[in-house]
Amino acid sequence: MNEVEEYILRQSEGQREVMLYLHELFVREYNLSPKIKYGIPFYFGNKWVCYLNPRKIGDIDLTFLRGSKIKGFDGVLETRDRKMVKSLVLDVNESIDEDLIHQLMALAMELDNS
């Protein structure tokens, strides 16, 4: 078990389930390398692609490091007055929109490979 998986297993039940799903998706389908940076799981391709940030209010931010370059998802991705990164807030009590995750990851991977 790696440090990211250990980190995920320490989260609350709802956050743990969502984070494990995303972790497996990022590693297996997108071939990203997980590492703990700044105390949370980051996922690397050529550069930093995204990170998972479990928030104290119980949801999870799926944050894209080059989110400012992902176009067409206004109202879906939040900036919170940040200039470069954008986040998709995942409510652990709702089902995950897998199509949306795949669309965003495809764009993030395209940016990572450019």
Backbone atoms as SQL, in Angstrom:
CREATE TABLE atoms (id INTEGER PRIMARY KEY, chain TEXT, resi INTEGER, resn TEXT, atom TEXT, x REAL, y REAL, z REAL);
INSERT INTO atoms VALUES
  (1, 'A', 1, 'MET', 'N', 0.849, -1.170, 0.000),
  (2, 'A', 1, 'MET', 'CA', 0.000, 0.000, 0.000),
  (3, 'A', 1, 'MET', 'C', 0.901, 1.241, 0.000),
  (4, 'A', 2, 'ASN', 'N', 0.591, 2.206, -0.865),
  (5, 'A', 2, 'ASN', 'CA', 1.424, 3.405, -0.925),
  (6, 'A', 2, 'ASN', 'C', 0.875, 4.503, -0.007),
  (7, 'A', 3, 'GLU', 'N', 1.615, 5.590, 0.115),
  (8, 'A', 3, 'GLU', 'CA', 1.255, 6.662, 1.044),
  (9, 'A', 3, 'GLU', 'C', -0.078, 7.324, 0.696),
  (10, 'A', 4, 'VAL', 'N', -0.415, 7.387, -0.570),
  (11, 'A', 4, 'VAL', 'CA', -1.694, 7.988, -0.969),
  (12, 'A', 4, 'VAL', 'C', -2.844, 7.091, -0.529),
  (13, 'A', 5, 'GLU', 'N', -2.713, 5.793, -0.746),
  (14, 'A', 5, 'GLU', 'CA', -3.769, 4.873, -0.316),
  (15, 'A', 5, 'GLU', 'C', -3.929, 4.897, 1.204),
  (16, 'A', 6, 'GLU', 'N', -2.833, 4.967, 1.926),
  (17, 'A', 6, 'GLU', 'CA', -2.907, 5.074, 3.383),
  (18, 'A', 6, 'GLU', 'C', -3.627, 6.351, 3.802),
  (19, 'A', 7, 'TYR', 'N', -3.328, 7.444, 3.133),
  (20, 'A', 7, 'TYR', 'CA', -3.995, 8.719, 3.413),
  (21, 'A', 7, 'TYR', 'C', -5.502, 8.596, 3.179),
  (22, 'A', 8, 'ILE', 'N', -5.874, 8.025, 2.038),
  (23, 'A', 8, 'ILE', 'CA', -7.291, 7.891, 1.682),
  (24, 'A', 8, 'ILE', 'C', -8.027, 7.036, 2.700),
  (25, 'A', 9, 'LEU', 'N', -7.413, 5.963, 3.143),
  (26, 'A', 9, 'LEU', 'CA', -8.061, 5.057, 4.096),
  (27, 'A', 9, 'LEU', 'C', -8.296, 5.712, 5.460),
  (28, 'A', 10, 'ARG', 'N', -7.616, 6.797, 5.749),
  (29, 'A', 10, 'ARG', 'CA', -7.809, 7.517, 7.015),
  (30, 'A', 10, 'ARG', 'C', -8.960, 8.525, 6.959),
  (31, 'A', 11, 'GLN', 'N', -9.567, 8.715, 5.792),
  (32, 'A', 11, 'GLN', 'CA', -10.636, 9.698, 5.654),
  (33, 'A', 11, 'GLN', 'C', -11.971, 9.114, 6.126),
  (34, 'A', 12, 'SER', 'N', -12.963, 10.003, 6.293),
  (35, 'A', 12, 'SER', 'CA', -14.299, 9.552, 6.699),
  (36, 'A', 12, 'SER', 'C', -14.872, 8.633, 5.618),
  (37, 'A', 13, 'GLU', 'N', -15.863, 7.839, 5.989),
  (38, 'A', 13, 'GLU', 'CA', -16.386, 6.802, 5.095),
  (39, 'A', 13, 'GLU', 'C', -16.782, 7.329, 3.720),
  (40, 'A', 14, 'GLY', 'N', -17.594, 8.370, 3.667),
  (41, 'A', 14, 'GLY', 'CA', -18.047, 8.911, 2.385),
  (42, 'A', 14, 'GLY', 'C', -16.907, 9.458, 1.552),
  (43, 'A', 15, 'GLN', 'N', -16.024, 10.203, 2.184),
  (44, 'A', 15, 'GLN', 'CA', -14.875, 10.749, 1.465),
  (45, 'A', 15, 'GLN', 'C', -13.963, 9.623, 0.999),
  (46, 'A', 16, 'ARG', 'N', -13.781, 8.636, 1.830),
  (47, 'A', 16, 'ARG', 'CA', -12.906, 7.504, 1.501),
  (48, 'A', 16, 'ARG', 'C', -13.396, 6.791, 0.240),
  (49, 'A', 17, 'GLU', 'N', -14.695, 6.533, 0.141),
  (50, 'A', 17, 'GLU', 'CA', -15.245, 5.821, -1.020),
  (51, 'A', 17, 'GLU', 'C', -15.008, 6.590, -2.310),
  (52, 'A', 18, 'VAL', 'N', -15.310, 7.879, -2.287),
  (53, 'A', 18, 'VAL', 'CA', -15.149, 8.710, -3.485),
  (54, 'A', 18, 'VAL', 'C', -13.677, 8.827, -3.851),
  (55, 'A', 19, 'MET', 'N', -12.837, 9.056, -2.861),
  (56, 'A', 19, 'MET', 'CA', -11.413, 9.214, -3.129),
  (57, 'A', 19, 'MET', 'C', -10.786, 7.923, -3.650),
  (58, 'A', 20, 'LEU', 'N', -11.195, 6.773, -3.121),
  (59, 'A', 20, 'LEU', 'CA', -10.672, 5.497, -3.622),
  (60, 'A', 20, 'LEU', 'C', -11.070, 5.273, -5.077),
  (61, 'A', 21, 'TYR', 'N', -12.326, 5.599, -5.388),
  (62, 'A', 21, 'TYR', 'CA', -12.796, 5.465, -6.766),
  (63, 'A', 21, 'TYR', 'C', -11.945, 6.335, -7.705),
  (64, 'A', 22, 'LEU', 'N', -11.762, 7.611, -7.341),
  (65, 'A', 22, 'LEU', 'CA', -11.001, 8.528, -8.181),
  (66, 'A', 22, 'LEU', 'C', -9.529, 8.119, -8.255),
  (67, 'A', 23, 'HIS', 'N', -8.974, 7.697, -7.141),
  (68, 'A', 23, 'HIS', 'CA', -7.576, 7.243, -7.114),
  (69, 'A', 23, 'HIS', 'C', -7.373, 6.104, -8.106),
  (70, 'A', 24, 'GLU', 'N', -8.227, 5.103, -8.055),
  (71, 'A', 24, 'GLU', 'CA', -8.115, 3.962, -8.968),
  (72, 'A', 24, 'GLU', 'C', -8.279, 4.410, -10.415),
  (73, 'A', 25, 'LEU', 'N', -9.203, 5.311, -10.664),
  (74, 'A', 25, 'LEU', 'CA', -9.430, 5.824, -12.014),
  (75, 'A', 25, 'LEU', 'C', -8.185, 6.533, -12.530),
  (76, 'A', 26, 'PHE', 'N', -7.624, 7.414, -11.725),
  (77, 'A', 26, 'PHE', 'CA', -6.465, 8.193, -12.148),
  (78, 'A', 26, 'PHE', 'C', -5.254, 7.303, -12.404),
  (79, 'A', 27, 'VAL', 'N', -5.043, 6.334, -11.546),
  (80, 'A', 27, 'VAL', 'CA', -3.865, 5.475, -11.664),
  (81, 'A', 27, 'VAL', 'C', -4.028, 4.468, -12.798),
  (82, 'A', 28, 'ARG', 'N', -5.170, 3.819, -12.864),
  (83, 'A', 28, 'ARG', 'CA', -5.339, 2.736, -13.842),
  (84, 'A', 28, 'ARG', 'C', -5.703, 3.221, -15.234),
  (85, 'A', 29, 'GLU', 'N', -6.636, 4.170, -15.306),
  (86, 'A', 29, 'GLU', 'CA', -7.102, 4.584, -16.627),
  (87, 'A', 29, 'GLU', 'C', -6.262, 5.705, -17.231),
  (88, 'A', 30, 'TYR', 'N', -5.761, 6.588, -16.395),
  (89, 'A', 30, 'TYR', 'CA', -5.009, 7.744, -16.901),
  (90, 'A', 30, 'TYR', 'C', -3.507, 7.644, -16.638),
  (91, 'A', 31, 'ASN', 'N', -3.073, 6.553, -16.033),
  (92, 'A', 31, 'ASN', 'CA', -1.653, 6.291, -15.779),
  (93, 'A', 31, 'ASN', 'C', -0.952, 7.430, -15.041),
  (94, 'A', 32, 'LEU', 'N', -1.648, 8.029, -14.087),
  (95, 'A', 32, 'LEU', 'CA', -1.062, 9.097, -13.291),
  (96, 'A', 32, 'LEU', 'C', -0.345, 8.506, -12.079),
  (97, 'A', 33, 'SER', 'N', 0.681, 9.178, -11.651),
  (98, 'A', 33, 'SER', 'CA', 1.452, 8.748, -10.479),
  (99, 'A', 33, 'SER', 'C', 1.006, 9.541, -9.258),
  (100, 'A', 34, 'PRO', 'N', 0.563, 8.850, -8.208),
  (101, 'A', 34, 'PRO', 'CA', 0.112, 9.544, -7.000),
  (102, 'A', 34, 'PRO', 'C', 1.259, 9.834, -6.036),
  (103, 'A', 35, 'LYS', 'N', 1.189, 10.982, -5.397),
  (104, 'A', 35, 'LYS', 'CA', 2.149, 11.346, -4.348),
  (105, 'A', 35, 'LYS', 'C', 1.457, 12.282, -3.370),
  (106, 'A', 36, 'ILE', 'N', 1.857, 12.219, -2.144),
  (107, 'A', 36, 'ILE', 'CA', 1.381, 13.186, -1.158),
  (108, 'A', 36, 'ILE', 'C', 2.265, 14.427, -1.265),
  (109, 'A', 37, 'LYS', 'N', 1.648, 15.555, -1.527),
  (110, 'A', 37, 'LYS', 'CA', 2.314, 16.852, -1.562),
  (111, 'A', 37, 'LYS', 'C', 1.437, 17.822, -0.780),
  (112, 'A', 38, 'TYR', 'N', 2.057, 18.640, 0.017),
  (113, 'A', 38, 'TYR', 'CA', 1.319, 19.616, 0.832),
  (114, 'A', 38, 'TYR', 'C', 0.246, 18.947, 1.686),
  (115, 'A', 39, 'GLY', 'N', 0.459, 17.685, 2.029),
  (116, 'A', 39, 'GLY', 'CA', -0.432, 16.960, 2.917),
  (117, 'A', 39, 'GLY', 'C', -1.654, 16.339, 2.273),
  (118, 'A', 40, 'ILE', 'N', -1.768, 16.379, 0.937),
  (119, 'A', 40, 'ILE', 'CA', -2.922, 15.800, 0.237),
  (120, 'A', 40, 'ILE', 'C', -2.450, 15.046, -1.011),
  (121, 'A', 41, 'PRO', 'N', -3.319, 14.178, -1.583),
  (122, 'A', 41, 'PRO', 'CA', -2.921, 13.402, -2.763),
  (123, 'A', 41, 'PRO', 'C', -2.901, 14.236, -4.050),
  (124, 'A', 42, 'PHE', 'N', -1.747, 14.252, -4.700),
  (125, 'A', 42, 'PHE', 'CA', -1.578, 14.865, -6.016),
  (126, 'A', 42, 'PHE', 'C', -1.363, 13.743, -7.026),
  (127, 'A', 43, 'TYR', 'N', -1.738, 14.021, -8.274),
  (128, 'A', 43, 'TYR', 'CA', -1.587, 13.042, -9.344),
  (129, 'A', 43, 'TYR', 'C', -0.799, 13.680, -10.479),
  (130, 'A', 44, 'PHE', 'N', 0.284, 12.990, -10.871),
  (131, 'A', 44, 'PHE', 'CA', 1.234, 13.515, -11.837),
  (132, 'A', 44, 'PHE', 'C', 1.223, 12.721, -13.127),
  (133, 'A', 45, 'GLY', 'N', 1.292, 13.439, -14.236),
  (134, 'A', 45, 'GLY', 'CA', 1.581, 12.863, -15.537),
  (135, 'A', 45, 'GLY', 'C', 2.945, 13.387, -15.900),
  (136, 'A', 46, 'ASN', 'N', 3.006, 14.265, -16.908),
  (137, 'A', 46, 'ASN', 'CA', 4.248, 14.976, -17.213),
  (138, 'A', 46, 'ASN', 'C', 4.500, 16.058, -16.166),
  (139, 'A', 47, 'LYS', 'N', 3.410, 16.637, -15.692),
  (140, 'A', 47, 'LYS', 'CA', 3.445, 17.662, -14.645),
  (141, 'A', 47, 'LYS', 'C', 2.323, 17.344, -13.667),
  (142, 'A', 48, 'TRP', 'N', 2.073, 18.249, -12.737),
  (143, 'A', 48, 'TRP', 'CA', 0.947, 18.076, -11.821),
  (144, 'A', 48, 'TRP', 'C', -0.346, 18.209, -12.622),
  (145, 'A', 49, 'VAL', 'N', -1.215, 17.228, -12.522),
  (146, 'A', 49, 'VAL', 'CA', -2.474, 17.243, -13.268),
  (147, 'A', 49, 'VAL', 'C', -3.620, 17.671, -12.355),
  (148, 'A', 50, 'CYS', 'N', -3.756, 17.005, -11.210),
  (149, 'A', 50, 'CYS', 'CA', -4.873, 17.291, -10.319),
  (150, 'A', 50, 'CYS', 'C', -4.535, 16.848, -8.902),
  (151, 'A', 51, 'TYR', 'N', -5.399, 17.249, -7.982),
  (152, 'A', 51, 'TYR', 'CA', -5.266, 16.753, -6.614),
  (153, 'A', 51, 'TYR', 'C', -6.640, 16.599, -5.990),
  (154, 'A', 52, 'LEU', 'N', -6.694, 15.790, -4.941),
  (155, 'A', 52, 'LEU', 'CA', -7.924, 15.559, -4.186),
  (156, 'A', 52, 'LEU', 'C', -7.776, 16.211, -2.824),
  (157, 'A', 53, 'ASN', 'N', -8.731, 17.055, -2.486),
  (158, 'A', 53, 'ASN', 'CA', -8.674, 17.751, -1.210),
  (159, 'A', 53, 'ASN', 'C', -9.965, 17.485, -0.436),
  (160, 'A', 54, 'PRO', 'N', -9.933, 16.585, 0.548),
  (161, 'A', 54, 'PRO', 'CA', -11.121, 16.367, 1.376),
  (162, 'A', 54, 'PRO', 'C', -11.310, 17.570, 2.292),
  (163, 'A', 55, 'ARG', 'N', -12.484, 18.157, 2.216),
  (164, 'A', 55, 'ARG', 'CA', -12.731, 19.364, 2.999),
  (165, 'A', 55, 'ARG', 'C', -13.443, 19.018, 4.303),
  (166, 'A', 56, 'LYS', 'N', -13.281, 19.886, 5.284),
  (167, 'A', 56, 'LYS', 'CA', -13.855, 19.650, 6.614),
  (168, 'A', 56, 'LYS', 'C', -15.365, 19.566, 6.600),
  (169, 'A', 57, 'ILE', 'N', -16.009, 20.191, 5.613),
  (170, 'A', 57, 'ILE', 'CA', -17.476, 20.149, 5.548),
  (171, 'A', 57, 'ILE', 'C', -17.990, 18.841, 4.955),
  (172, 'A', 58, 'GLY', 'N', -17.059, 17.944, 4.560),
  (173, 'A', 58, 'GLY', 'CA', -17.456, 16.602, 4.147),
  (174, 'A', 58, 'GLY', 'C', -17.419, 16.333, 2.662),
  (175, 'A', 59, 'ASP', 'N', -17.238, 17.364, 1.837),
  (176, 'A', 59, 'ASP', 'CA', -17.156, 17.120, 0.403),
  (177, 'A', 59, 'ASP', 'C', -15.689, 17.004, -0.012),
  (178, 'A', 60, 'ILE', 'N', -15.471, 16.863, -1.305),
  (179, 'A', 60, 'ILE', 'CA', -14.111, 16.713, -1.831),
  (180, 'A', 60, 'ILE', 'C', -13.946, 17.662, -3.004),
  (181, 'A', 61, 'ASP', 'N', -12.817, 18.335, -3.035),
  (182, 'A', 61, 'ASP', 'CA', -12.447, 19.130, -4.198),
  (183, 'A', 61, 'ASP', 'C', -11.563, 18.279, -5.092),
  (184, 'A', 62, 'LEU', 'N', -11.991, 18.106, -6.332),
  (185, 'A', 62, 'LEU', 'CA', -11.127, 17.555, -7.370),
  (186, 'A', 62, 'LEU', 'C', -10.596, 18.779, -8.098),
  (187, 'A', 63, 'THR', 'N', -9.336, 19.094, -7.864),
  (188, 'A', 63, 'THR', 'CA', -8.768, 20.349, -8.335),
  (189, 'A', 63, 'THR', 'C', -7.779, 20.097, -9.463),
  (190, 'A', 64, 'PHE', 'N', -7.950, 20.886, -10.525),
  (191, 'A', 64, 'PHE', 'CA', -7.095, 20.782, -11.698),
  (192, 'A', 64, 'PHE', 'C', -6.089, 21.920, -11.671),
  (193, 'A', 65, 'LEU', 'N', -4.800, 21.566, -11.710),
  (194, 'A', 65, 'LEU', 'CA', -3.735, 22.561, -11.575),
  (195, 'A', 65, 'LEU', 'C', -3.723, 23.553, -12.724),
  (196, 'A', 66, 'ARG', 'N', -4.122, 23.141, -13.905),
  (197, 'A', 66, 'ARG', 'CA', -4.184, 24.046, -15.056),
  (198, 'A', 66, 'ARG', 'C', -5.646, 24.296, -15.412),
  (199, 'A', 67, 'GLY', 'N', -6.482, 24.363, -14.386),
  (200, 'A', 67, 'GLY', 'CA', -7.914, 24.534, -14.568),
  (201, 'A', 67, 'GLY', 'C', -8.315, 25.790, -15.302),
  (202, 'A', 68, 'SER', 'N', -7.512, 26.840, -15.205),
  (203, 'A', 68, 'SER', 'CA', -7.846, 28.084, -15.897),
  (204, 'A', 68, 'SER', 'C', -7.842, 27.898, -17.413),
  (205, 'A', 69, 'LYS', 'N', -7.195, 26.847, -17.894),
  (206, 'A', 69, 'LYS', 'CA', -7.135, 26.578, -19.328),
  (207, 'A', 69, 'LYS', 'C', -8.208, 25.601, -19.784),
  (208, 'A', 70, 'ILE', 'N', -8.998, 25.086, -18.861),
  (209, 'A', 70, 'ILE', 'CA', -10.113, 24.195, -19.213),
  (210, 'A', 70, 'ILE', 'C', -11.322, 25.078, -19.491),
  (211, 'A', 71, 'LYS', 'N', -11.740, 25.102, -20.732),
  (212, 'A', 71, 'LYS', 'CA', -12.836, 25.982, -21.161),
  (213, 'A', 71, 'LYS', 'C', -14.133, 25.200, -21.305),
  (214, 'A', 72, 'GLY', 'N', -15.246, 25.910, -21.146),
  (215, 'A', 72, 'GLY', 'CA', -16.557, 25.326, -21.382),
  (216, 'A', 72, 'GLY', 'C', -17.210, 24.710, -20.159),
  (217, 'A', 73, 'PHE', 'N', -16.627, 24.902, -18.994),
  (218, 'A', 73, 'PHE', 'CA', -17.192, 24.308, -17.789),
  (219, 'A', 73, 'PHE', 'C', -17.471, 25.359, -16.723),
  (220, 'A', 74, 'ASP', 'N', -17.804, 26.581, -17.177),
  (221, 'A', 74, 'ASP', 'CA', -18.187, 27.630, -16.234),
  (222, 'A', 74, 'ASP', 'C', -19.449, 27.187, -15.496),
  (223, 'A', 75, 'GLY', 'N', -19.483, 27.433, -14.219),
  (224, 'A', 75, 'GLY', 'CA', -20.613, 26.997, -13.413),
  (225, 'A', 75, 'GLY', 'C', -20.446, 25.589, -12.873),
  (226, 'A', 76, 'VAL', 'N', -19.511, 24.838, -13.448),
  (227, 'A', 76, 'VAL', 'CA', -19.213, 23.486, -12.979),
  (228, 'A', 76, 'VAL', 'C', -17.933, 23.502, -12.157),
  (229, 'A', 77, 'LEU', 'N', -16.931, 24.179, -12.696),
  (230, 'A', 77, 'LEU', 'CA', -15.651, 24.311, -12.001),
  (231, 'A', 77, 'LEU', 'C', -15.623, 25.636, -11.242),
  (232, 'A', 78, 'GLU', 'N', -15.167, 25.591, -10.019),
  (233, 'A', 78, 'GLU', 'CA', -15.102, 26.782, -9.174),
  (234, 'A', 78, 'GLU', 'C', -13.679, 27.331, -9.147),
  (235, 'A', 79, 'THR', 'N', -13.592, 28.669, -9.153),
  (236, 'A', 79, 'THR', 'CA', -12.276, 29.301, -9.062),
  (237, 'A', 79, 'THR', 'C', -11.968, 29.751, -7.639),
  (238, 'A', 80, 'ARG', 'N', -12.977, 30.208, -6.909),
  (239, 'A', 80, 'ARG', 'CA', -12.803, 30.742, -5.550),
  (240, 'A', 80, 'ARG', 'C', -11.668, 31.767, -5.495),
  (241, 'A', 81, 'ASP', 'N', -11.680, 32.673, -6.449),
  (242, 'A', 81, 'ASP', 'CA', -10.689, 33.748, -6.548),
  (243, 'A', 81, 'ASP', 'C', -9.269, 33.248, -6.769),
  (244, 'A', 82, 'ARG', 'N', -9.129, 32.038, -7.282),
  (245, 'A', 82, 'ARG', 'CA', -7.806, 31.517, -7.624),
  (246, 'A', 82, 'ARG', 'C', -7.578, 31.771, -9.109),
  (247, 'A', 83, 'LYS', 'N', -6.359, 32.031, -9.495),
  (248, 'A', 83, 'LYS', 'CA', -6.067, 32.394, -10.878),
  (249, 'A', 83, 'LYS', 'C', -5.785, 31.197, -11.774),
  (250, 'A', 84, 'MET', 'N', -5.128, 30.185, -11.266),
  (251, 'A', 84, 'MET', 'CA', -4.699, 29.062, -12.107),
  (252, 'A', 84, 'MET', 'C', -5.560, 27.810, -11.935),
  (253, 'A', 85, 'VAL', 'N', -5.883, 27.455, -10.701),
  (254, 'A', 85, 'VAL', 'CA', -6.574, 26.187, -10.451),
  (255, 'A', 85, 'VAL', 'C', -8.088, 26.376, -10.431),
  (256, 'A', 86, 'LYS', 'N', -8.774, 25.306, -10.789),
  (257, 'A', 86, 'LYS', 'CA', -10.233, 25.254, -10.685),
  (258, 'A', 86, 'LYS', 'C', -10.606, 23.899, -10.098),
  (259, 'A', 87, 'SER', 'N', -11.706, 23.887, -9.351),
  (260, 'A', 87, 'SER', 'CA', -12.123, 22.673, -8.652),
  (261, 'A', 87, 'SER', 'C', -13.533, 22.250, -9.030),
  (262, 'A', 88, 'LEU', 'N', -13.711, 20.964, -9.060),
  (263, 'A', 88, 'LEU', 'CA', -15.033, 20.356, -9.129),
  (264, 'A', 88, 'LEU', 'C', -15.337, 19.875, -7.721),
  (265, 'A', 89, 'VAL', 'N', -16.410, 20.391, -7.131),
  (266, 'A', 89, 'VAL', 'CA', -16.787, 19.990, -5.773),
  (267, 'A', 89, 'VAL', 'C', -17.653, 18.742, -5.869),
  (268, 'A', 90, 'LEU', 'N', -17.214, 17.696, -5.175),
  (269, 'A', 90, 'LEU', 'CA', -17.941, 16.424, -5.184),
  (270, 'A', 90, 'LEU', 'C', -18.598, 16.209, -3.829),
  (271, 'A', 91, 'ASP', 'N', -19.913, 16.170, -3.839),
  (272, 'A', 91, 'ASP', 'CA', -20.683, 15.888, -2.631),
  (273, 'A', 91, 'ASP', 'C', -20.684, 14.374, -2.442),
  (274, 'A', 92, 'VAL', 'N', -20.167, 13.912, -1.322),
  (275, 'A', 92, 'VAL', 'CA', -20.037, 12.466, -1.102),
  (276, 'A', 92, 'VAL', 'C', -21.384, 11.783, -0.909),
  (277, 'A', 93, 'ASN', 'N', -22.443, 12.564, -0.731),
  (278, 'A', 93, 'ASN', 'CA', -23.780, 11.997, -0.549),
  (279, 'A', 93, 'ASN', 'C', -24.549, 11.886, -1.859),
  (280, 'A', 94, 'GLU', 'N', -23.947, 12.325, -2.950),
  (281, 'A', 94, 'GLU', 'CA', -24.583, 12.241, -4.262),
  (282, 'A', 94, 'GLU', 'C', -23.746, 11.336, -5.154),
  (283, 'A', 95, 'SER', 'N', -24.393, 10.801, -6.189),
  (284, 'A', 95, 'SER', 'CA', -23.639, 9.935, -7.097),
  (285, 'A', 95, 'SER', 'C', -22.691, 10.781, -7.948),
  (286, 'A', 96, 'ILE', 'N', -21.584, 10.186, -8.318),
  (287, 'A', 96, 'ILE', 'CA', -20.569, 10.866, -9.118),
  (288, 'A', 96, 'ILE', 'C', -20.993, 10.866, -10.571),
  (289, 'A', 97, 'ASP', 'N', -20.862, 12.009, -11.211),
  (290, 'A', 97, 'ASP', 'CA', -21.125, 12.127, -12.641),
  (291, 'A', 97, 'ASP', 'C', -19.866, 11.654, -13.372),
  (292, 'A', 98, 'GLU', 'N', -19.836, 10.356, -13.665),
  (293, 'A', 98, 'GLU', 'CA', -18.645, 9.760, -14.263),
  (294, 'A', 98, 'GLU', 'C', -18.321, 10.356, -15.620),
  (295, 'A', 99, 'ASP', 'N', -19.343, 10.681, -16.406),
  (296, 'A', 99, 'ASP', 'CA', -19.094, 11.289, -17.719),
  (297, 'A', 99, 'ASP', 'C', -18.389, 12.630, -17.564),
  (298, 'A', 100, 'LEU', 'N', -18.826, 13.422, -16.606),
  (299, 'A', 100, 'LEU', 'CA', -18.204, 14.716, -16.355),
  (300, 'A', 100, 'LEU', 'C', -16.746, 14.540, -15.932),
  (301, 'A', 101, 'ILE', 'N', -16.490, 13.591, -15.037),
  (302, 'A', 101, 'ILE', 'CA', -15.115, 13.328, -14.590),
  (303, 'A', 101, 'ILE', 'C', -14.240, 12.961, -15.789),
  (304, 'A', 102, 'HIS', 'N', -14.741, 12.097, -16.660),
  (305, 'A', 102, 'HIS', 'CA', -13.965, 11.673, -17.827),
  (306, 'A', 102, 'HIS', 'C', -13.733, 12.832, -18.796),
  (307, 'A', 103, 'GLN', 'N', -14.731, 13.684, -18.985),
  (308, 'A', 103, 'GLN', 'CA', -14.563, 14.856, -19.855),
  (309, 'A', 103, 'GLN', 'C', -13.477, 15.781, -19.315),
  (310, 'A', 104, 'LEU', 'N', -13.545, 16.059, -18.024),
  (311, 'A', 104, 'LEU', 'CA', -12.564, 16.945, -17.409),
  (312, 'A', 104, 'LEU', 'C', -11.168, 16.324, -17.422),
  (313, 'A', 105, 'MET', 'N', -11.087, 15.046, -17.135),
  (314, 'A', 105, 'MET', 'CA', -9.781, 14.373, -17.147),
  (315, 'A', 105, 'MET', 'C', -9.194, 14.334, -18.558),
  (316, 'A', 106, 'ALA', 'N', -10.023, 14.146, -19.554),
  (317, 'A', 106, 'ALA', 'CA', -9.522, 14.139, -20.938),
  (318, 'A', 106, 'ALA', 'C', -8.907, 15.496, -21.278),
  (319, 'A', 107, 'LEU', 'N', -9.559, 16.560, -20.871),
  (320, 'A', 107, 'LEU', 'CA', -9.032, 17.909, -21.118),
  (321, 'A', 107, 'LEU', 'C', -7.769, 18.155, -20.309),
  (322, 'A', 108, 'ALA', 'N', -7.757, 17.719, -19.054),
  (323, 'A', 108, 'ALA', 'CA', -6.577, 17.894, -18.200),
  (324, 'A', 108, 'ALA', 'C', -5.394, 17.116, -18.758),
  (325, 'A', 109, 'MET', 'N', -5.648, 15.926, -19.261),
  (326, 'A', 109, 'MET', 'CA', -4.566, 15.113, -19.830),
  (327, 'A', 109, 'MET', 'C', -4.055, 15.723, -21.138),
  (328, 'A', 110, 'GLU', 'N', -4.953, 16.291, -21.909),
  (329, 'A', 110, 'GLU', 'CA', -4.560, 16.982, -23.136),
  (330, 'A', 110, 'GLU', 'C', -3.620, 18.149, -22.795),
  (331, 'A', 111, 'LEU', 'N', -3.978, 18.899, -21.774),
  (332, 'A', 111, 'LEU', 'CA', -3.121, 19.999, -21.334),
  (333, 'A', 111, 'LEU', 'C', -1.778, 19.475, -20.824),
  (334, 'A', 112, 'ASP', 'N', -1.811, 18.380, -20.105),
  (335, 'A', 112, 'ASP', 'CA', -0.584, 17.808, -19.553),
  (336, 'A', 112, 'ASP', 'C', 0.366, 17.333, -20.671),
  (337, 'A', 113, 'ASN', 'N', -0.207, 16.868, -21.745),
  (338, 'A', 113, 'ASN', 'CA', 0.604, 16.342, -22.853),
  (339, 'A', 113, 'ASN', 'C', 1.024, 17.417, -23.853),
  (340, 'A', 114, 'SER', 'N', 0.527, 18.643, -23.674),
  (341, 'A', 114, 'SER', 'CA', 0.888, 19.708, -24.639),
  (342, 'A', 114, 'SER', 'C', 2.134, 20.460, -24.209);
